[in-house]
Amino acid sequence: MRTGSPLLRLSFGTGSSPTCQRRVALPPGAIPLLGFRAPAMAPPPSSEQPDAAAPGAGAISRVLIVMAMEKEAMPLVNKFKLVEAPARESIFPKGAPWTRFYGIYKDLHLDLVMPGKDAVFGVDSVGTVSAALVTYASIQALKPDLIINAGTAGGFKAKGASVKDVFLASDVAFHDRRIPIPVFDMYGIGARKTFAAPNILNELNFKLGKLSTGDSLDMSPQDEEAILSNDATIKDMEGAAVAYVADMFSTPAIFVKAVTDIVDGDKPTAEEFLNNLISVTAALDVAVTKLVDFICGKRISDL
């Protein structure tokens, strides 16, 4: 349902080496060090090798797809031929209902995660809390180069949105965290720019719009006022939470949202959402597949 800066690794030289009047004979293959020579050493075991280059330094290899609902996710699971990780191999804490599907698609390692079903009510664990938790756990365990938060959203016809439109979010913010105290009010809104991906936008012809996130499917008058203030074209229940966690850990994140219902239209939101979910999920499936195909072989800077 409805970004960050790569780490820079620096190596420092030692400058000019001191000179010595006396040289000590050492075995062949020895390595000079600060004007002396030390015996050559075997490389350390792979477990002791330095970390791989930071995300963005080379071609993207590991992509994390974060989704909220099983109905939205399963077409992509099938499209990319992903398999579900068995419970005994779970990367998540014991007791967490989160699910993970994984596999290799072309030259990418894909992980698709969902918050899973609520233990009490048996429904998809939608909303900001579940989205933030599963995103956090997945970043820690999987170290993705890139996050794609894909899902459905409500759209505003006043901003040019129509059912089945696919948007790339340029900005995200919350619309239901009202804290009327100076500075805390801005923290509550949590407005932030998403990772800029101009080449994706140009090549795949997604629409561009701002995304506003809240924990309700409907829209209260207070929510509506905040959404207008956020200048949002689409609204969902997870995006800004995923962005918050991704930003915390400097992981680039892209937000792809397909419109299921028109928030400022004349149809009840819940009814329109349910009626359009299957067909819009198909449009989302096509859009995310094109996006993943585009990502293959590219660096973060190529997006």
C-alpha positions, 0 to 999 in steps of 0.5 A: 500500500499505499537517500544518502551519500555513499561512503568515501574510502580514503587510503593515505600514503606515508610520504617519502621514506627515511633513509638508512646507511645500513641495509639488512638482507631479507628474503626474496619477495620482501616488501619495502616499508618506510625504507626498510624491507619486510618479509612478504605476507600472504593475503588475509583470509576472505573473512578479514578482507576489507569491506567491499566498495561503498554503494555507488562505487561500482555497478549496483549488485544488491537491491532491496524491494520493500512492499506492504501488501501480499497482493501487491508483491506476489506478481513481482515475486513470480515475475523475478522467480524469487523464492521465500526464505524458510523460517530456519534461515530467516534474517529477522528476529525470532517472532517477527512476522516479516517475510523475505523472498530472494533470488538472482535476476540478470546481474542483480541479487534481489530481496523483496521484503514485506511486514507480513501478516498481523498475528492477531487479525491476519491482515497485511501489516500496513502502515508506518511502524511495520514499514520502518521496522522491516526496512531497518532490519533488512538494511542491517542484515542485507546491506543493499546498494539500493532500496525500491519502495513499491506500492499503491497510493491514492492520487489527487486529480487536482494535481494531475493524477489518474487511476493506474498512473505510476509515479516516482516520488520526488519528495516525501513527508508525513501528514498526520504527525502534528506537533505544534511546537517550534522545530518539533512541528518540522520534525513531525512533518519530516519532509525530505528529498528522495534520491534523485534519479533523472535518468529513470524518470526520463527513460521510463516515463514515470510521472513525478510528484510529491508523496505524503504519508500517514497511517489512515486510508481515509483523510481527515480535515487535518490530514487534508490541510497537511497534505495540501501544505506538503504539496502532495500529488499522491498519498500512501501509508509507508513511504515517508517511514521507509525514507526516514530509515533509508536516510538514517543509514545513507542508503539510496531509496526510490519510491514507485507508486501506482494510483488505485484511487482518487482521493479528491474524487467522488467515490468512497476511498476504500471502495475504489481502492479495493475495486482497482487493486488487482488492475493497478497492481498489474500496472505496478508489476510492469513498472517495477520490472522496467525499473529493475531492468533499467538498473541492471549493470548501472551504478548509483550515479547512472540513475 
